[in-house]
Amino acid sequence: MEHSNGKFGYSVQRRIWEKSVRDYTRLFIKIGWMKKLDSEVEQFNYRAFPDEFIWELNDDTPEGHLPLTNALRGTRLMENIFTHPAFDCPEEEAAEENNDTGSNAGQNKDDSKVRVRPKIMTDFKPDYSF
C-alpha cells in the first residue's frame, strides 16, 4: 500500500469492502472488476480477463483495483484475507480500551500496555481440522 500511495492493496480493498457492507458485488463494481452493461436495465458483468482488465496504473485506475484475486469460483479466499487477524491492530485497540475506561490514575502508559493482551492472542483460535 505504501508504494501505491494508499491506492492499491488488500487493506484498501478491505476498507472498501467494509464500506460496501461486506457486499462483494458492490465491492467489485467500486474497484472496477465489474463493468456496467450497455442495456436499458442497470446490469453489471465481470470484466473479461485478461482483455478487459485494467493493467495500466494511471489516475483513472479505480482505487483498490489491485491486487487481482480470483473470485470466479467464490469469494472465500477474499473473505479469509479480509478477516485475517493480521488486519487487527492491537496497539490501537488497547488505546481505545484505555480511553473507554476513563482515567487511569496512578498508572503510566507502560503499565496499561503490559496488562492488555493483543486481540490476536485472545480471539484467534486456529482450526486445523480438514
Salt bridges, closest charged atoms under 4 A:
GLU18 OE2 - ARG22 NH2 2.94
GLU42 OE2 - LYS36 NZ 3.61
GLU52 OE2 - LYS35 NZ 2.68
GLU63 OE2 - ARG15 NH2 2.81
ASP123 OD2 - LYS119 NZ 2.23
